[in-house]
Amino acid sequence: MSDPDFYLTMAATALAALGMLVLAALNGWRGWLQLKQQELRADPAPLAVPSASARIEIADLKERIRKLEAIAAGVDL
């Protein structure tokens, strides 16, 4: 095990493996940055106007919540 060629080979192999890992990580980092840039450039989705039936349903749910809160508070409707 005292052969200098063995140590040089092991060091070169370790350096090559480290280099491959660094390149893979750099490639992933660049891809992540590109994804974030695309997300920032994308137009936000337009806000949909709720339909009349959806507004009626929301109003009904708000009324039910108001009644339940009154019952919980002990107020007689």
All heavy atoms as a GROMACS GRO file, in nm:
protein
  581
    1MET      N    1   0.080  -0.120   0.000
    1MET     CA    2   0.000   0.000   0.000
    1MET      C    3   0.085   0.126   0.000
    1MET      O    4   0.030   0.235   0.002
    1MET     CB    5  -0.091   0.003   0.123
    1MET     CG    6  -0.207  -0.094   0.116
    1MET     SD    7  -0.312  -0.058  -0.020
    1MET     CE    8  -0.460  -0.015   0.060
    2SER      N    9   0.212   0.115   0.001
    2SER     CA   10   0.297   0.233   0.003
    2SER      C   11   0.337   0.278  -0.137
    2SER      O   12   0.426   0.360  -0.152
    2SER     CB   13   0.422   0.205   0.088
    2SER     OG   14   0.498   0.104   0.026
    3ASP      N   15   0.271   0.225  -0.237
    3ASP     CA   16   0.302   0.260  -0.376
    3ASP      C   17   0.251   0.401  -0.405
    3ASP      O   18   0.133   0.430  -0.389
    3ASP     CB   19   0.236   0.158  -0.469
    3ASP     CG   20   0.275   0.178  -0.614
    3ASP    OD1   21   0.379   0.240  -0.639
    3ASP    OD2   22   0.200   0.129  -0.701
    4PRO      N   23   0.337   0.494  -0.448
    4PRO     CA   24   0.293   0.632  -0.476
    4PRO      C   25   0.192   0.639  -0.591
    4PRO      O   26   0.106   0.727  -0.593
    4PRO     CB   27   0.420   0.707  -0.513
    4PRO     CG   28   0.533   0.615  -0.489
    4PRO     CD   29   0.480   0.479  -0.463
    5ASP      N   30   0.201   0.547  -0.685
    5ASP     CA   31   0.105   0.548  -0.797
    5ASP      C   32  -0.038   0.521  -0.748
    5ASP      O   33  -0.134   0.575  -0.802
    5ASP     CB   34   0.145   0.444  -0.902
    5ASP     CG   35   0.271   0.483  -0.976
    5ASP    OD1   36   0.302   0.604  -0.980
    5ASP    OD2   37   0.339   0.393  -1.031
    6PHE      N   38  -0.049   0.438  -0.648
    6PHE     CA   39  -0.181   0.407  -0.591
    6PHE      C   40  -0.245   0.535  -0.534
    6PHE      O   41  -0.362   0.564  -0.559
    6PHE     CB   42  -0.169   0.300  -0.482
    6PHE     CG   43  -0.297   0.276  -0.407
    6PHE    CD1   44  -0.400   0.205  -0.466
    6PHE    CD2   45  -0.314   0.325  -0.279
    6PHE    CE1   46  -0.519   0.183  -0.398
    6PHE    CE2   47  -0.432   0.304  -0.210
    6PHE     CZ   48  -0.535   0.233  -0.270
    7TYR      N   49  -0.168   0.611  -0.458
    7TYR     CA   50  -0.219   0.733  -0.398
    7TYR      C   51  -0.252   0.839  -0.504
    7TYR      O   52  -0.350   0.912  -0.492
    7TYR     CB   53  -0.122   0.788  -0.295
    7TYR     CG   54  -0.110   0.699  -0.173
    7TYR    CD1   55   0.010   0.635  -0.143
    7TYR    CD2   56  -0.219   0.679  -0.090
    7TYR    CE1   57   0.020   0.554  -0.033
    7TYR    CE2   58  -0.209   0.597   0.022
    7TYR     CZ   59  -0.090   0.534   0.050
    7TYR     OH   60  -0.081   0.453   0.158
    8LEU      N   61  -0.169   0.847  -0.607
    8LEU     CA   62  -0.198   0.941  -0.716
    8LEU      C   63  -0.326   0.901  -0.789
    8LEU      O   64  -0.408   0.987  -0.825
    8LEU     CB   65  -0.081   0.946  -0.814
    8LEU     CG   66   0.039   1.030  -0.770
    8LEU    CD1   67   0.152   1.015  -0.870
    8LEU    CD2   68  -0.001   1.175  -0.760
    9THR      N   69  -0.344   0.774  -0.812
    9THR     CA   70  -0.464   0.725  -0.880
    9THR      C   71  -0.589   0.752  -0.796
    9THR      O   72  -0.692   0.797  -0.848
    9THR     CB   73  -0.452   0.574  -0.909
    9THR    OG1   74  -0.334   0.551  -0.985
    9THR    CG2   75  -0.572   0.524  -0.987
   10MET      N   76  -0.579   0.726  -0.666
   10MET     CA   77  -0.693   0.750  -0.578
   10MET      C   78  -0.726   0.901  -0.570
   10MET      O   79  -0.843   0.940  -0.571
   10MET     CB   80  -0.665   0.696  -0.437
   10MET     CG   81  -0.659   0.544  -0.432
   10MET     SD   82  -0.808   0.465  -0.493
   10MET     CE   83  -0.921   0.506  -0.364
   11ALA      N   84  -0.624   0.984  -0.564
   11ALA     CA   85  -0.646   1.129  -0.559
   11ALA      C   86  -0.708   1.179  -0.689
   11ALA      O   87  -0.800   1.262  -0.687
   11ALA     CB   88  -0.514   1.201  -0.531
   12ALA      N   89  -0.659   1.129  -0.802
   12ALA     CA   90  -0.714   1.171  -0.931
   12ALA      C   91  -0.860   1.126  -0.945
   12ALA      O   92  -0.945   1.201  -0.995
   12ALA     CB   93  -0.630   1.115  -1.045
   13THR      N   94  -0.888   1.004  -0.898
   13THR     CA   95  -1.025   0.952  -0.904
   13THR      C   96  -1.118   1.035  -0.816
   13THR      O   97  -1.230   1.070  -0.855
   13THR     CB   98  -1.028   0.804  -0.862
   13THR    OG1   99  -0.940   0.730  -0.945
   13THR    CG2  100  -1.168   0.748  -0.872
   14ALA      N  101  -1.073   1.066  -0.696
   14ALA     CA  102  -1.154   1.147  -0.605
   14ALA      C  103  -1.177   1.287  -0.662
   14ALA      O  104  -1.288   1.341  -0.652
   14ALA     CB  105  -1.087   1.156  -0.468
   15LEU      N  106  -1.075   1.345  -0.721
   15LEU     CA  107  -1.089   1.478  -0.781
   15LEU      C  108  -1.186   1.474  -0.898
   15LEU      O  109  -1.269   1.565  -0.914
   15LEU     CB  110  -0.952   1.529  -0.825
   15LEU     CG  111  -0.947   1.672  -0.877
   15LEU    CD1  112  -0.992   1.770  -0.769
   15LEU    CD2  113  -0.808   1.706  -0.925
   16ALA      N  114  -1.180   1.370  -0.980
   16ALA     CA  115  -1.272   1.357  -1.092
   16ALA      C  116  -1.416   1.340  -1.043
   16ALA      O  117  -1.509   1.401  -1.098
   16ALA     CB  118  -1.231   1.240  -1.180
   17ALA      N  119  -1.435   1.260  -0.940
   17ALA     CA  120  -1.569   1.240  -0.884
   17ALA      C  121  -1.623   1.370  -0.826
   17ALA      O  122  -1.741   1.405  -0.845
   17ALA     CB  123  -1.566   1.130  -0.778
   18LEU      N  124  -1.539   1.443  -0.755
   18LEU     CA  125  -1.580   1.571  -0.700
   18LEU      C  126  -1.617   1.669  -0.811
   18LEU      O  127  -1.716   1.743  -0.802
   18LEU     CB  128  -1.469   1.628  -0.612
   18LEU     CG  129  -1.500   1.762  -0.544
   18LEU    CD1  130  -1.616   1.748  -0.449
   18LEU    CD2  131  -1.376   1.813  -0.472
   19GLY      N  132  -1.539   1.670  -0.917
   19GLY     CA  133  -1.568   1.757  -1.030
   19GLY      C  134  -1.702   1.723  -1.094
   19GLY      O  135  -1.779   1.813  -1.129
   20MET      N  136  -1.732   1.594  -1.108
   20MET     CA  137  -1.861   1.554  -1.165
   20MET      C  138  -1.977   1.596  -1.074
   20MET      O  139  -2.081   1.642  -1.124
   20MET     CB  140  -1.864   1.403  -1.189
   20MET     CG  141  -1.780   1.359  -1.306
   20MET     SD  142  -1.804   1.187  -1.351
   20MET     CE  143  -1.704   1.107  -1.227
   21LEU      N  144  -1.960   1.582  -0.944
   21LEU     CA  145  -2.064   1.624  -0.851
   21LEU      C  146  -2.086   1.775  -0.857
   21LEU      O  147  -2.200   1.823  -0.854
   21LEU     CB  148  -2.029   1.581  -0.709
   21LEU     CG  149  -2.042   1.433  -0.678
   21LEU    CD1  150  -1.988   1.403  -0.539
   21LEU    CD2  151  -2.185   1.388  -0.690
   22VAL      N  152  -1.979   1.849  -0.864
   22VAL     CA  153  -1.990   1.995  -0.871
   22VAL      C  154  -2.060   2.038  -1.000
   22VAL      O  155  -2.146   2.126  -0.999
   22VAL     CB  156  -1.852   2.061  -0.857
   22VAL    CG1  157  -1.856   2.208  -0.894
   22VAL    CG2  158  -1.799   2.043  -0.716
   23LEU      N  159  -2.026   1.974  -1.111
   23LEU     CA  160  -2.091   2.009  -1.238
   23LEU      C  161  -2.240   1.974  -1.236
   23LEU      O  162  -2.323   2.050  -1.287
   23LEU     CB  163  -2.021   1.938  -1.354
   23LEU     CG  164  -1.884   1.995  -1.392
   23LEU    CD1  165  -1.820   1.910  -1.502
   23LEU    CD2  166  -1.898   2.138  -1.440
   24ALA      N  167  -2.274   1.860  -1.177
   24ALA     CA  168  -2.415   1.823  -1.167
   24ALA      C  169  -2.491   1.922  -1.079
   24ALA      O  170  -2.604   1.963  -1.112
   24ALA     CB  171  -2.428   1.681  -1.112
   25ALA      N  172  -2.432   1.962  -0.968
   25ALA     CA  173  -2.496   2.059  -0.880
   25ALA      C  174  -2.510   2.195  -0.949
   25ALA      O  175  -2.613   2.262  -0.936
   25ALA     CB  176  -2.417   2.073  -0.750
   26LEU      N  177  -2.410   2.236  -1.022
   26LEU     CA  178  -2.416   2.363  -1.094
   26LEU      C  179  -2.525   2.360  -1.202
   26LEU      O  180  -2.598   2.458  -1.220
   26LEU     CB  181  -2.280   2.393  -1.158
   26LEU     CG  182  -2.267   2.524  -1.234
   26LEU    CD1  183  -2.290   2.643  -1.141
   26LEU    CD2  184  -2.130   2.534  -1.299
   27ASN      N  185  -2.536   2.248  -1.270
   27ASN     CA  186  -2.641   2.234  -1.371
   27ASN      C  187  -2.779   2.242  -1.307
   27ASN      O  188  -2.870   2.307  -1.360
   27ASN     CB  189  -2.623   2.101  -1.446
   27ASN     CG  190  -2.710   2.093  -1.569
   27ASN    OD1  191  -2.758   2.193  -1.618
   27ASN    ND2  192  -2.731   1.972  -1.617
   28GLY      N  193  -2.796   2.177  -1.193
   28GLY     CA  194  -2.923   2.184  -1.122
   28GLY      C  195  -2.954   2.325  -1.074
   28GLY      O  196  -3.068   2.372  -1.082
   29TRP      N  197  -2.854   2.395  -1.024
   29TRP     CA  198  -2.871   2.532  -0.977
   29TRP      C  199  -2.914   2.623  -1.091
   29TRP      O  200  -3.004   2.705  -1.077
   29TRP     CB  201  -2.741   2.581  -0.914
   29TRP     CG  202  -2.743   2.724  -0.873
   29TRP    CD1  203  -2.679   2.827  -0.933
   29TRP    CD2  204  -2.813   2.782  -0.761
   29TRP    NE1  205  -2.703   2.944  -0.866
   29TRP    CE2  206  -2.786   2.920  -0.760
   29TRP    CE3  207  -2.894   2.729  -0.663
   29TRP    CZ2  208  -2.839   3.006  -0.666
   29TRP    CZ3  209  -2.947   2.816  -0.568
   29TRP    CH2  210  -2.919   2.952  -0.570
   30ARG      N  211  -2.848   2.609  -1.206
   30ARG     CA  212  -2.883   2.692  -1.321
   30ARG      C  213  -3.026   2.662  -1.368
   30ARG      O  214  -3.101   2.753  -1.406
   30ARG     CB  215  -2.785   2.669  -1.435
   30ARG     CG  216  -2.651   2.732  -1.410
   30ARG     CD  217  -2.555   2.706  -1.524
   30ARG     NE  218  -2.425   2.768  -1.499
   30ARG     CZ  219  -2.317   2.738  -1.565
   30ARG    NH1  220  -2.319   2.646  -1.660
   30ARG    NH2  221  -2.203   2.799  -1.537
   31GLY      N  222  -3.064   2.536  -1.367
   31GLY     CA  223  -3.201   2.500  -1.404
   31GLY      C  224  -3.302   2.558  -1.309
   31GLY      O  225  -3.408   2.608  -1.351
   32TRP      N  226  -3.271   2.557  -1.178
   32TRP     CA  227  -3.362   2.613  -1.078
   32TRP      C  228  -3.375   2.763  -1.097
   32TRP      O  229  -3.485   2.817  -1.089
   32TRP     CB  230  -3.311   2.579  -0.938
   32TRP     CG  231  -3.402   2.625  -0.830
   32TRP    CD1  232  -3.515   2.563  -0.786
   32TRP    CD2  233  -3.389   2.745  -0.753
   32TRP    NE1  234  -3.572   2.636  -0.685
   32TRP    CE2  235  -3.498   2.748  -0.662
   32TRP    CE3  236  -3.296   2.848  -0.751
   32TRP    CZ2  237  -3.514   2.852  -0.572
   32TRP    CZ3  238  -3.314   2.951  -0.661
   32TRP    CH2  239  -3.422   2.952  -0.573
   33LEU      N  240  -3.262   2.831  -1.124
   33LEU     CA  241  -3.268   2.975  -1.147
   33LEU      C  242  -3.349   3.008  -1.272
   33LEU      O  243  -3.426   3.104  -1.274
   33LEU     CB  244  -3.126   3.032  -1.161
   33LEU     CG  245  -3.046   3.045  -1.032
   33LEU    CD1  246  -2.906   3.095  -1.064
   33LEU    CD2  247  -3.114   3.137  -0.934
   34GLN      N  248  -3.334   2.928  -1.377
   34GLN     CA  249  -3.410   2.951  -1.499
   34GLN      C  250  -3.559   2.932  -1.473
   34GLN      O  251  -3.642   3.009  -1.522
   34GLN     CB  252  -3.362   2.856  -1.608
   34GLN     CG  253  -3.427   2.881  -1.743
   34GLN     CD  254  -3.375   2.786  -1.850
   34GLN    OE1  255  -3.312   2.686  -1.818
   34GLN    NE2  256  -3.401   2.818  -1.974
   35LEU      N  257  -3.595   2.831  -1.395
   35LEU     CA  258  -3.735   2.809  -1.360
   35LEU      C  259  -3.792   2.928  -1.283
   35LEU      O  260  -3.903   2.974  -1.312
   35LEU     CB  261  -3.748   2.682  -1.275
   35LEU     CG  262  -3.886   2.651  -1.219
   35LEU    CD1  263  -3.982   2.615  -1.331
   35LEU    CD2  264  -3.878   2.541  -1.116
   36LYS      N  265  -3.716   2.980  -1.188
   36LYS     CA  266  -3.764   3.094  -1.110
   36LYS      C  267  -3.778   3.219  -1.198
   36LYS      O  268  -3.870   3.299  -1.180
   36LYS     CB  269  -3.670   3.123  -0.993
   36LYS     CG  270  -3.674   3.016  -0.888
   36LYS     CD  271  -3.815   3.006  -0.831
   36LYS     CE  272  -3.829   2.890  -0.737
   36LYS     NZ  273  -3.965   2.874  -0.688
   37GLN      N  274  -3.688   3.237  -1.294
   37GLN     CA  275  -3.699   3.351  -1.384
   37GLN      C  276  -3.824   3.340  -1.470
   37GLN      O  277  -3.894   3.438  -1.494
   37GLN     CB  278  -3.576   3.361  -1.474
   37GLN     CG  279  -3.454   3.413  -1.402
   37GLN     CD  280  -3.330   3.415  -1.490
   37GLN    OE1  281  -3.331   3.360  -1.600
   37GLN    NE2  282  -3.224   3.476  -1.441
   38GLN      N  283  -3.854   3.219  -1.516
   38GLN     CA  284  -3.976   3.199  -1.595
   38GLN      C  285  -4.100   3.224  -1.511
   38GLN      O  286  -4.198   3.279  -1.560
   38GLN     CB  287  -3.980   3.057  -1.652
   38GLN     CG  288  -3.881   3.034  -1.763
   38GLN     CD  289  -3.878   2.889  -1.810
   38GLN    OE1  290  -3.941   2.802  -1.750
   38GLN    NE2  291  -3.803   2.862  -1.915
   39GLU      N  292  -4.097   3.184  -1.384
   39GLU     CA  293  -4.211   3.210  -1.297
   39GLU      C  294  -4.231   3.359  -1.276
   39GLU      O  295  -4.344   3.406  -1.268
   39GLU     CB  296  -4.191   3.140  -1.162
   39GLU     CG  297  -4.209   2.991  -1.166
   39GLU     CD  298  -4.184   2.926  -1.032
   39GLU    OE1  299  -4.149   2.997  -0.935
   39GLU    OE2  300  -4.198   2.803  -1.025
   40LEU      N  301  -4.122   3.435  -1.264
   40LEU     CA  302  -4.134   3.578  -1.244
   40LEU      C  303  -4.185   3.650  -1.368
   40LEU      O  304  -4.255   3.750  -1.360
   40LEU     CB  305  -3.999   3.637  -1.201
   40LEU     CG  306  -3.954   3.602  -1.060
   40LEU    CD1  307  -3.813   3.654  -1.037
   40LEU    CD2  308  -4.049   3.658  -0.957
   41ARG      N  309  -4.150   3.600  -1.485
   41ARG     CA  310  -4.191   3.663  -1.610
   41ARG      C  311  -4.334   3.627  -1.649
   41ARG      O  312  -4.396   3.697  -1.728
   41ARG     CB  313  -4.098   3.622  -1.724
   41ARG     CG  314  -3.962   3.684  -1.713
   41ARG     CD  315  -3.877   3.648  -1.833
   41ARG     NE  316  -3.740   3.689  -1.810
   41ARG     CZ  317  -3.635   3.624  -1.852
   41ARG    NH1  318  -3.650   3.513  -1.921
   41ARG    NH2  319  -3.515   3.667  -1.827
   42ALA      N  320  -4.386   3.516  -1.597
   42ALA     CA  321  -4.519   3.471  -1.636
   42ALA      C  322  -4.624   3.570  -1.588
   42ALA      O  323  -4.615   3.627  -1.480
   42ALA     CB  324  -4.547   3.333  -1.577
   43ASP      N  325  -4.724   3.591  -1.670
   43ASP     CA  326  -4.834   3.680  -1.634
   43ASP      C  327  -4.919   3.610  -1.528
   43ASP      O  328  -4.949   3.492  -1.539
   43ASP     CB  329  -4.920   3.712  -1.756
   43ASP     CG  330  -4.845   3.799  -1.856
   43ASP    OD1  331  -4.755   3.873  -1.812
   43ASP    OD2  332  -4.878   3.792  -1.975
   44PRO      N  333  -4.960   3.685  -1.428
   44PRO     CA  334  -5.048   3.622  -1.329
   44PRO      C  335  -5.182   3.589  -1.392
   44PRO      O  336  -5.228   3.655  -1.485
   44PRO     CB  337  -5.063   3.729  -1.221
   44PRO     CG  338  -5.027   3.857  -1.286
   44PRO     CD  339  -4.931   3.822  -1.398
   45ALA      N  340  -5.244   3.486  -1.341
   45ALA     CA  341  -5.373   3.445  -1.396
   45ALA      C  342  -5.476   3.555  -1.370
   45ALA      O  343  -5.481   3.612  -1.262
   45ALA     CB  344  -5.418   3.315  -1.330
   46PRO      N  345  -5.556   3.585  -1.470
   46PRO     CA  346  -5.657   3.690  -1.451
   46PRO      C  347  -5.758   3.644  -1.346
   46PRO      O  348  -5.795   3.527  -1.339
   46PRO     CB  349  -5.720   3.704  -1.589
   46PRO     CG  350  -5.690   3.577  -1.659
   46PRO     CD  351  -5.560   3.527  -1.602
   47LEU      N  352  -5.801   3.740  -1.265
   47LEU     CA  353  -5.898   3.708  -1.162
   47LEU      C  354  -6.034   3.685  -1.226
   47LEU      O  355  -6.082   3.768  -1.304
   47LEU     CB  356  -5.906   3.821  -1.059
   47LEU     CG  357  -5.778   3.849  -0.981
   47LEU    CD1  358  -5.797   3.972  -0.893
   47LEU    CD2  359  -5.740   3.728  -0.899
   48ALA      N  360  -6.094   3.573  -1.194
   48ALA     CA  361  -6.224   3.540  -1.250
   48ALA      C  362  -6.333   3.612  -1.170
   48ALA      O  363  -6.328   3.618  -1.048
   48ALA     CB  364  -6.246   3.390  -1.247
   49VAL      N  365  -6.428   3.666  -1.241
   49VAL     CA  366  -6.541   3.731  -1.177
   49VAL      C  367  -6.638   3.622  -1.133
   49VAL      O  368  -6.677   3.537  -1.214
   49VAL     CB  369  -6.611   3.829  -1.275
   49VAL    CG1  370  -6.732   3.892  -1.211
   49VAL    CG2  371  -6.512   3.933  -1.322
   50PRO      N  372  -6.673   3.620  -1.004
   50PRO     CA  373  -6.764   3.515  -0.958
   50PRO      C  374  -6.902   3.530  -1.022
   50PRO      O  375  -6.950   3.641  -1.044
   50PRO     CB  376  -6.770   3.534  -0.807
   50PRO     CG  377  -6.723   3.672  -0.782
   50PRO     CD  378  -6.633   3.709  -0.896
   51SER      N  379  -6.962   3.418  -1.052
   51SER     CA  380  -7.095   3.422  -1.113
   51SER      C  381  -7.198   3.461  -1.009
   51SER      O  382  -7.172   3.462  -0.888
   51SER     CB  383  -7.128   3.286  -1.173
   51SER     OG  384  -7.137   3.189  -1.070
   52ALA      N  385  -7.315   3.490  -1.055
   52ALA     CA  386  -7.422   3.532  -0.965
   52ALA      C  387  -7.458   3.421  -0.867
   52ALA      O  388  -7.482   3.446  -0.748
   52ALA     CB  389  -7.545   3.574  -1.045
   53SER      N  390  -7.462   3.298  -0.915
   53SER     CA  391  -7.497   3.187  -0.825
   53SER      C  392  -7.390   3.168  -0.718
   53SER      O  393  -7.421   3.134  -0.604
   53SER     CB  394  -7.518   3.059  -0.905
   53SER     OG  395  -7.398   3.022  -0.970
   54ALA      N  396  -7.264   3.191  -0.754
   54ALA     CA  397  -7.156   3.178  -0.654
   54ALA      C  398  -7.169   3.287  -0.548
   54ALA      O  399  -7.148   3.261  -0.430
   54ALA     CB  400  -7.021   3.184  -0.722
   55ARG      N  401  -7.205   3.408  -0.591
   55ARG     CA  402  -7.222   3.517  -0.494
   55ARG      C  403  -7.340   3.490  -0.401
   55ARG      O  404  -7.334   3.519  -0.282
   55ARG     CB  405  -7.241   3.649  -0.567
   55ARG     CG  406  -7.109   3.705  -0.618
   55ARG     CD  407  -7.128   3.845  -0.667
   55ARG     NE  408  -7.124   3.838  -0.812
   55ARG     CZ  409  -7.169   3.929  -0.894
   55ARG    NH1  410  -7.226   4.037  -0.847
   55ARG    NH2  411  -7.160   3.915  -1.024
   56ILE      N  412  -7.446   3.434  -0.455
   56ILE     CA  413  -7.562   3.401  -0.373
   56ILE      C  414  -7.525   3.294  -0.271
   56ILE      O  415  -7.563   3.301  -0.154
   56ILE     CB  416  -7.681   3.356  -0.461
   56ILE    CG1  417  -7.733   3.474  -0.542
   56ILE    CG2  418  -7.792   3.293  -0.377
   56ILE    CD1  419  -7.835   3.436  -0.648
   57GLU      N  420  -7.450   3.194  -0.315
   57GLU     CA  421  -7.408   3.087  -0.224
   57GLU      C  422  -7.317   3.140  -0.114
   57GLU      O  423  -7.331   3.102   0.003
   57GLU     CB  424  -7.336   2.978  -0.304
   57GLU     CG  425  -7.303   2.856  -0.221
   57GLU     CD  426  -7.241   2.745  -0.305
   57GLU    OE1  427  -7.249   2.749  -0.428
   57GLU    OE2  428  -7.185   2.653  -0.243
   58ILE      N  429  -7.228   3.232  -0.148
   58ILE     CA  430  -7.140   3.291  -0.047
   58ILE      C  431  -7.221   3.374   0.053
   58ILE      O  432  -7.197   3.367   0.174
   58ILE     CB  433  -7.031   3.377  -0.115
   58ILE    CG1  434  -6.932   3.286  -0.188
   58ILE    CG2  435  -6.958   3.464  -0.013
   58ILE    CD1  436  -6.832   3.359  -0.274
   59ALA      N  437  -7.318   3.447   0.003
   59ALA     CA  438  -7.403   3.525   0.093
   59ALA      C  439  -7.481   3.432   0.186
   59ALA      O  440  -7.498   3.462   0.306
   59ALA     CB  441  -7.499   3.612   0.012
   60ASP      N  442  -7.529   3.319   0.133
   60ASP     CA  443  -7.601   3.222   0.216
   60ASP      C  444  -7.510   3.164   0.324
   60ASP      O  445  -7.550   3.150   0.440
   60ASP     CB  446  -7.657   3.111   0.127
   60ASP     CG  447  -7.738   3.010   0.205
   60ASP    OD1  448  -7.821   3.052   0.289
   60ASP    OD2  449  -7.720   2.888   0.183
   61LEU      N  450  -7.387   3.133   0.287
   61LEU     CA  451  -7.293   3.079   0.385
   61LEU      C  452  -7.260   3.184   0.493
   61LEU      O  453  -7.250   3.150   0.611
   61LEU     CB  454  -7.165   3.033   0.315
   61LEU     CG  455  -7.178   2.906   0.229
   61LEU    CD1  456  -7.049   2.883   0.153
   61LEU    CD2  457  -7.213   2.787   0.316
   62LYS      N  458  -7.247   3.308   0.453
   62LYS     CA  459  -7.221   3.414   0.552
   62LYS      C  460  -7.338   3.428   0.649
   62LYS      O  461  -7.320   3.449   0.768
   62LYS     CB  462  -7.194   3.547   0.481
   62LYS     CG  463  -7.059   3.555   0.416
   62LYS     CD  464  -7.038   3.690   0.351
   62LYS     CE  465  -6.903   3.699   0.284
   62LYS     NZ  466  -6.882   3.829   0.218
   63GLU      N  467  -7.459   3.417   0.596
   63GLU     CA  468  -7.577   3.425   0.682
   63GLU      C  469  -7.581   3.308   0.780
   63GLU      O  470  -7.613   3.325   0.898
   63GLU     CB  471  -7.704   3.427   0.595
   63GLU     CG  472  -7.833   3.436   0.673
   63GLU     CD  473  -7.850   3.567   0.745
   63GLU    OE1  474  -7.786   3.666   0.705
   63GLU    OE2  475  -7.927   3.571   0.842
   64ARG      N  476  -7.548   3.189   0.733
   64ARG     CA  477  -7.544   3.072   0.822
   64ARG      C  478  -7.439   3.091   0.931
   64ARG      O  479  -7.463   3.058   1.048
   64ARG     CB  480  -7.513   2.946   0.743
   64ARG     CG  481  -7.626   2.896   0.659
   64ARG     CD  482  -7.586   2.766   0.593
   64ARG     NE  483  -7.689   2.718   0.504
   64ARG     CZ  484  -7.682   2.606   0.436
   64ARG    NH1  485  -7.574   2.530   0.448
   64ARG    NH2  486  -7.779   2.569   0.358
   65ILE      N  487  -7.325   3.144   0.894
   65ILE     CA  488  -7.219   3.168   0.994
   65ILE      C  489  -7.265   3.270   1.097
   65ILE      O  490  -7.244   3.253   1.216
   65ILE     CB  491  -7.089   3.214   0.924
   65ILE    CG1  492  -7.028   3.098   0.846
   65ILE    CG2  493  -6.990   3.269   1.025
   65ILE    CD1  494  -6.911   3.138   0.758
   66ARG      N  495  -7.333   3.374   1.050
   66ARG     CA  496  -7.383   3.476   1.142
   66ARG      C  497  -7.481   3.415   1.242
   66ARG      O  498  -7.476   3.442   1.362
   66ARG     CB  499  -7.449   3.589   1.064
   66ARG     CG  500  -7.486   3.709   1.150
   66ARG     CD  501  -7.563   3.813   1.072
   66ARG     NE  502  -7.692   3.767   1.022
   66ARG     CZ  503  -7.802   3.757   1.097
   66ARG    NH1  504  -7.800   3.789   1.224
   66ARG    NH2  505  -7.915   3.715   1.044
   67LYS      N  506  -7.569   3.328   1.192
   67LYS     CA  507  -7.666   3.262   1.280
   67LYS      C  508  -7.597   3.169   1.379
   67LYS      O  509  -7.633   3.165   1.497
   67LYS     CB  510  -7.769   3.185   1.197
   67LYS     CG  511  -7.868   3.273   1.126
   67LYS     CD  512  -7.967   3.191   1.046
   67LYS     CE  513  -8.065   3.279   0.971
   67LYS     NZ  514  -8.160   3.200   0.890
   68LEU      N  515  -7.499   3.094   1.332
   68LEU     CA  516  -7.427   3.004   1.423
   68LEU      C  517  -7.351   3.080   1.528
   68LEU      O  518  -7.345   3.037   1.645
   68LEU     CB  519  -7.332   2.914   1.344
   68LEU     CG  520  -7.400   2.804   1.259
   68LEU    CD1  521  -7.297   2.735   1.170
   68LEU    CD2  522  -7.469   2.704   1.349
   69GLU      N  523  -7.292   3.194   1.491
   69GLU     CA  524  -7.222   3.276   1.589
   69GLU      C  525  -7.319   3.333   1.692
   69GLU      O  526  -7.289   3.341   1.811
   69GLU     CB  527  -7.146   3.389   1.520
   69GLU     CG  528  -7.023   3.342   1.447
   69GLU     CD  529  -6.956   3.453   1.366
   69GLU    OE1  530  -7.021   3.558   1.342
   69GLU    OE2  531  -6.840   3.434   1.328
   70ALA      N  532  -7.439   3.368   1.647
   70ALA     CA  533  -7.539   3.420   1.740
   70ALA      C  534  -7.584   3.310   1.835
   70ALA      O  535  -7.601   3.335   1.956
   70ALA     CB  536  -7.658   3.475   1.662
   71ILE      N  537  -7.603   3.190   1.786
   71ILE     CA  538  -7.640   3.078   1.872
   71ILE      C  539  -7.530   3.050   1.972
   71ILE      O  540  -7.556   3.028   2.092
   71ILE     CB  541  -7.671   2.952   1.788
   71ILE    CG1  542  -7.798   2.972   1.707
   71ILE    CG2  543  -7.682   2.829   1.876
   71ILE    CD1  544  -7.824   2.864   1.605
   72ALA      N  545  -7.405   3.053   1.928
   72ALA     CA  546  -7.292   3.027   2.017
   72ALA      C  547  -7.281   3.136   2.125
   72ALA      O  548  -7.241   3.108   2.238
   72ALA     CB  549  -7.161   3.018   1.938
   73ALA      N  550  -7.318   3.259   2.089
   73ALA     CA  551  -7.310   3.368   2.185
   73ALA      C  552  -7.431   3.372   2.278
   73ALA      O  553  -7.436   3.448   2.374
   73ALA     CB  554  -7.296   3.501   2.112
   74GLY      N  555  -7.533   3.291   2.248
   74GLY     CA  556  -7.652   3.285   2.331
   74GLY      C  557  -7.755   3.388   2.295
   74GLY      O  558  -7.849   3.411   2.371
   75VAL      N  559  -7.743   3.449   2.179
   75VAL     CA  560  -7.841   3.549   2.135
   75VAL      C  561  -7.956   3.477   2.066
   75VAL      O  562  -7.935   3.389   1.982
   75VAL     CB  563  -7.777   3.649   2.037
   75VAL    CG1  564  -7.879   3.748   1.985
   75VAL    CG2  565  -7.660   3.720   2.105
   76ASP      N  566  -8.079   3.511   2.103
   76ASP     CA  567  -8.196   3.448   2.043
   76ASP      C  568  -8.237   3.526   1.920
   76ASP      O  569  -8.265   3.646   1.928
   76ASP     CB  570  -8.309   3.441   2.144
   76ASP     CG  571  -8.419   3.346   2.102
   76ASP    OD1  572  -8.393   3.261   2.016
   76ASP    OD2  573  -8.531   3.357   2.157
   77LEU      N  574  -8.242   3.460   1.805
   77LEU     CA  575  -8.280   3.530   1.681
   77LEU      C  576  -8.428   3.529   1.670
   77LEU      O  577  -8.506   3.495   1.611
   77LEU     CB  578  -8.211   3.466   1.562
   77LEU     CG  579  -8.060   3.476   1.561
   77LEU    CD1  580  -8.001   3.403   1.442
   77LEU    CD2  581  -8.018   3.622   1.555
   0.00000   0.00000   0.00000
